[in-house]
C-alpha cells in the first residue's frame, strides 16, 4: 500500500508553518531535531501512516516554516504546535520528539498534559540537566551549544560552507560516519542554504537561558503520561555520557526505555527499522 504524503502550510501562532500529513486515524506528531528538518522522518512516516495519521511539522526556524527574529523559547515553540493542532481541529495526540524537537515535546507535555496521550523523547538530555551537569567533559561534546549562541558569528563562518559544517556534525554524531550521505545529505545542505535557515537554527539555541528558566520552574513536576525514552547507544554526547534511564526517570513517572544499538544521535535515520519497531510497539493501543 503506497502512502500519500502531502505538504501543507498554515498560519498558526503568528507564523507560516509547513508540515507533512499522511495516513488516517489517531494523530501522531513527529518533531525533528537539529540540524535537520521534517525530512528526518522519511523512514518513519510511511510505516506509521499505515496505522495512524502522521503530522510532521518543520519547527520554527527550520525547513519551510517561517524563521522570525524571535519566539524560540520552548514554551512558545510548544505554543506553535498547540496552534497548529487547533488549526487542524486535533484535540489529543501521541507526540514524538527528537533532539530539539524533544525539548519542544517535553515542554508541550508539561504545559498541555491533557493533550498528550503518550510521549516519545529521542536521543535527548533535557535542557536543565545539560545545564546542571555542565563540565569540561560535557563542554567538549556540547561545544555547539556555546558556539551557536554567539551572535552572528556562526552564520558568518558557516555561510557558503554549509556542506563542511553538516559533514562534520553528521560524521561525528553517527555510528556510521556516512549514514547521512548522497541525496539525503544534499537535501540538508540545500535546506541550510535557504535565506534565514542558519539564523533560525542558531536562534533555537540562543533561547537556552529562557528554556532553563522555564524548565526549573516546574522541575519537580513529572510528566504523567506514558513516556518512551529512546536513544542511540553509541553517541558520545548522550548514551555514552549519561545514564539515560536514570535521567528520564527523573522527568517522567511512567517510563519505558529503548536504547538502540549501533546508532548515534540520529537513530531514526541510522537504524530506522529498529526505531520503527520500538515506536509501533509503544503506540499500540493509541486510538485517538
C-alpha positions in Angstrom: 0.0 0.0 0.0 1.5 3.3 -1.1 1.3 6.2 1.4 0.3 9.6 0.1 2.4 12.3 1.9 1.0 15.8 1.5 2.7 19.1 2.1 0.6 21.8 3.7 1.2 25.3 5.2 -1.0 27.1 7.7 -0.8 30.4 9.7 -0.6 29.4 13.3 0.8 31.3 16.3 1.8 34.2 14.1 4.0 32.3 11.7 3.6 30.3 8.5 4.1 26.6 9.4 4.9 23.9 7.0 4.0 20.3 7.8 3.7 16.9 6.2 0.5 15.0 6.6 0.0 11.3 5.9 -2.4 8.4 6.8 -5.6 8.3 8.7 -6.6 7.6 12.3 -5.3 8.6 15.7 -2.8 11.5 15.3 0.9 11.0 15.8 3.0 14.2 15.7 6.7 14.0 14.9 9.0 16.9 15.8 12.5 16.8 14.3 15.8 18.0 15.8 19.0 19.9 14.8 20.4 20.2 12.3 17.5 18.6 10.5 14.0 19.3 9.1 11.0 17.1 8.9 12.9 15.2 6.2 14.5 13.4 9.1 11.3 11.3 9.5 11.3 10.0 5.9 11.7 6.4 7.2 9.1 6.7 9.9 6.2 8.4 8.1 5.4 5.7 5.6 5.4 3.0 8.3 3.5 4.9 10.9 1.0 6.2 8.4 -0.2 2.7 7.8 -1.8 2.8 11.2 -2.1 6.5 12.2 -2.4 10.0 10.9 1.1 11.3 11.0 1.8 15.1 11.1 5.4 16.2 10.9 6.0 20.0 11.1 9.1 21.9 10.3 9.9 23.6 13.6 10.0 27.4 13.9 13.3 28.5 12.2 13.7 25.3 10.2 12.9 23.9 6.8 10.0 25.6 5.1 8.5 27.1 8.3 9.0 30.8 8.9 12.2 32.0 10.5 11.3 35.0 12.6 13.7 37.1 14.7 12.3 35.8 18.0 10.0 33.4 19.8 12.3 30.4 20.1 11.9 29.7 23.8 10.4 26.2 24.1 7.2 27.4 25.7 6.5 29.5 22.6 7.6 26.7 20.3 5.2 24.4 22.1 2.6 27.0 21.5 3.4 26.8 17.8 2.4 23.2 18.0 -0.7 24.0 20.0 -2.0 26.5 17.5 -1.2 24.1 14.6 -3.3 21.4 16.3 -6.1 23.9 16.8 -6.0 24.9 13.2 -6.3 21.2 12.3 -9.0 20.6 14.9 -7.0 17.9 16.7 -7.7 17.5 20.4 -5.2 14.9 21.6 -2.0 13.4 20.2 0.7 10.9 20.6 3.9 13.0 20.5 7.4 12.1 19.3 10.3 14.4 19.5 14.0 14.1 18.6 16.7 16.3 19.9 15.4 19.9 19.8 12.0 18.5 18.9 12.2 16.5 22.1 12.7 19.7 24.1 9.6 21.2 22.5 7.7 18.0 23.1 8.8 17.9 26.8 7.6 21.5 27.3 4.4 20.7 25.4 3.7 17.7 27.6 4.2 19.8 30.7 2.2 22.8 29.6 -0.6 20.9 27.9 -0.8 17.4 29.7 -4.4 17.0 28.7 -3.5 17.0 25.0 -0.8 14.2 25.1 -1.8 10.6 25.4 1.8 9.3 25.2 5.3 10.8 24.6 8.5 9.7 22.9 11.7 11.6 23.5 14.5 10.5 21.3 18.3 10.9 22.0 17.8 13.9 24.2 19.2 15.0 27.5 16.7 17.6 29.0 17.9 21.2 28.8 18.0 21.9 32.5 20.0 18.7 33.1 22.6 19.6 30.4 22.9 22.9 32.2 23.1 21.3 35.7 25.7 18.7 34.7 27.9 21.0 32.6 31.6 20.2 33.0 34.7 20.3 30.8 33.9 16.8 29.5 30.3 17.9 28.7 31.5 21.1 27.1 33.8 19.2 24.7 30.9 17.2 23.3 28.4 20.1 23.6 30.6 22.8 22.1 27.9 23.7 19.6 25.6 24.7 22.5 28.1 27.5 23.2 29.1 28.3 19.6 25.5 28.5 18.3 24.7 31.1 20.9 27.3 33.6 19.8 25.5 36.4 17.9 26.1 36.4 14.1 29.4 34.6 14.1 28.2 31.1 13.4 26.2 32.4 10.4 29.2 34.3 9.1 31.5 31.3 9.4 29.1 28.6 8.1 27.6 30.6 5.2 28.9 29.2 1.9 30.4 26.2 3.8 27.2 24.5 4.9 28.4 21.2 3.4 31.6 21.2 5.5 29.6 22.1 8.7 27.0 19.5 8.2 29.5 16.8 7.1 31.3 17.3 10.4 28.1 17.1 12.5 26.7 14.1 10.8 30.0 12.2 10.7 30.8 12.9 14.3 27.3 12.2 15.6 26.5 9.0 13.7 27.7 5.5 14.5 28.4 5.1 10.7 30.0 8.4 9.7 28.4 8.1 6.3 24.9 7.2 7.5 23.7 10.6 6.1 25.1 10.7 2.6 24.2 11.2 -1.0 20.8 12.7 -1.7 19.9 12.8 2.0 23.0 14.9 2.8 22.4 17.1 -0.2 18.8 17.7 1.0 20.0 19.1 4.3 22.7 21.2 2.7 20.1 22.8 0.4 17.8 23.4 3.4 20.6 25.4 5.2 21.4 27.4 2.1 17.9 28.9 2.3 17.8 32.6 3.5 17.4 32.7 7.2 18.0 29.0 7.8 21.2 29.3 9.7 19.9 32.1 11.8 16.7 30.2 12.6 18.6 27.1 13.8 21.0 29.3 15.9 18.1 31.2 17.4 16.7 27.9 18.7 19.9 27.6 20.8 20.1 31.2 21.7 16.9 30.8 23.7 18.6 28.5 26.2 18.5 30.9 29.2 14.7 31.2 28.8 14.5 27.4 28.3 16.4 26.6 31.5 14.3 29.1 33.5 11.1 27.6 32.2 12.3 24.1 33.0 13.5 24.9 36.5 10.1 26.4 37.5 8.3 23.0 37.1 11.3 20.7 37.6 9.6 18.9 40.4 6.5 18.0 38.3 7.0 14.8 36.4 5.4 14.0 33.1 2.4 11.8 33.9 1.6 10.2 30.5 3.4 7.0 29.3 6.8 8.1 28.1 9.3 6.2 26.0 13.0 7.4 26.1 14.8 6.2 23.1 18.5 6.9 22.3 21.4 5.7 20.2 23.7 3.6 22.4 26.8 4.8 20.7 26.5 8.6 20.7 29.3 10.1 22.8 27.3 13.0 24.0 24.2 11.1 25.1 24.1 7.3 25.5 27.9 7.1 26.3 27.9 10.1 28.6 24.7 10.0 30.6 22.7 7.4 32.4 19.6 8.0 30.2 17.3 5.7 32.1 18.1 7.5 35.4 17.8 10.9 33.8 14.4 10.2 32.3 13.1 8.6 35.5 13.7 12.0 37.0 11.5 13.5 34.3 8.7 11.0 33.8 6.7 8.9 36.2 5.6 6.2 33.7 8.8 5.4 31.8 9.9 2.9 29.2 13.4 2.9 27.7 14.8 1.7 24.4 18.5 2.1 23.7 19.2 1.5 20.0 22.4 -0.5 19.2 24.8 0.7 16.5 23.2 4.1 16.4 24.5 7.6 17.4 22.5 10.8 17.6 20.2 10.1 14.7 18.7 6.6 15.4 15.6 7.3 13.3 17.9 7.7 10.3 20.7 5.3 11.2 18.6 2.3 12.4 15.1 3.1 11.0 13.8 -0.5 11.3 14.7 -0.8 15.0 13.2 2.6 15.7 10.0 1.9 13.8 9.6 -1.3 15.7 10.0 0.5 19.0 7.6 3.3 18.0 4.9 0.9 16.8 5.1 -1.2 19.9 4.8 1.9 22.1 2.0 3.4 20.1 0.0 0.1 20.2 -3.5 0.8 21.6 -3.5 4.5 20.7 -6.9 5.1 19.2 -7.3 8.8 19.4 
